[in-house]
Amino acid sequence: ENSVDLDSIAGTYCGVLPSNVETKLTLNAYGTYLLIRTFKEKQNEQERLKGTFQVLDGNILMLVHPSSGDNIFYKVRDGNHIILIDSFGNEPQIEERKNYILRKER
C-alpha cells in the first residue's frame, strides 16, 4: 500500500509558491501543523496558521484551517517533497508544477 505514515512526513518543508510567497510548513507527527507564509510583494507581510492535518487517500495532506474553513491541500510526492494541489486533488500543470513544490529541510 502506498500510504504515508505521520512519522515519515513529519518535518519542515520550505519553498516559494506563487505568487512569490515564501512558505514554511511544519508538520508534527501527532497531526498538527504550523504554516508560515511571507508575502514578498506585500512588504514581507507574514501570516501564521496553526491547526491539525489529516492524511486522505494515503498521500493527500489536508491542512484544516479552523478560522476560515478553507482547507489547504498538499500531495506527498516522496519522502522529501510535497506539492500544493487544489481541493479536487489536481496537481498544477506540468510546466508550472515545480513552482508548487515544498522541499523538506534536513
N, C-alpha and C positions, 0 to 999 in steps of 0.2 A: 504494500500500500504506500501511496505517495504522500502521506500526511506529515506535517511538521510537528515537532513537539515544542512546547514553550521553552524548554531549556536550550534547544538548539537555535531558536530565533531570538532569544533574549540578548540584548546588547544595544548599542547606539549606532544609528545609521545616519549618515550625513550626505548632503548633496545640495545642488542649487536647482530648484524646479522653476518652470515658467511661472510667472514672468519675473525672473531674477529674484526669486525668493530663496534665501539661504535656509535650509531645512535641517533640523537636528531632531531625530526621533529616537527616544529611548524606550525600549520595550523591556519590561521586567518579567521574570519567569513566573511570577504569581498573577499575571494578567492585567497589569496596569501599564499606562504609558504616560510619557511627558513629551509633548511636541512643542518645539520652539521654532517659530518662523520669524525670520528677519527680512523685512521688505526693503530691499535695496533702493527701490525707486521712491520710497516714502521716508526719506531721511533715516533709514535703518530702524523704522518703527518695528517693535517686536510684539509678537503675540505668543502667549504661553497657554497651551491647552493641556489639561490633565484629565484622565479618565481611565476607563477599562477598555480592553480589546478582546475580541473573540476570534477564534480561527474557524472559518467557514470552508466547507468543501476541501478540507485538508491543507490548503495553501493560500487561502484568502484571509487577510487580516482586516477585520472591521474595527476601526477605532470609534468607539461610541463617544459622541460629543454631547455631553449632558446639557449644556446651556442652549445650544442652537438646535439640537436634534438632527443636524446634518452630519451623518456619519461619514468617515473618510475611509477609503478602501485602498489597500496595498496588496500586491500579489508577491508571494515569496518566489524568487527566481531560483535561488540556490542558497547555500549557507551564508553567503556574503552580500547578497543583493536583494532588494525589494523594489518593486515598481509601483508607482501611483496608477491606479485604474479608476474607471468610473463605477458608479453604483450598480451597473449591469454586469460588471466583471470584464469589461472590454479594456484591453491594453491600448495605448496610443498607437497611431500609425507607425509602421516600421521606421520611416525616416525620422520620426520625432522621438522614438522610443527611448533613445539614450539620454534624452533630456529629462526623463521622468524617473530615472533610477537613483536610489539612495544606496550608498555603499556602507558596509559595516566597518566600524572602526576597530582596529586590533588593539 
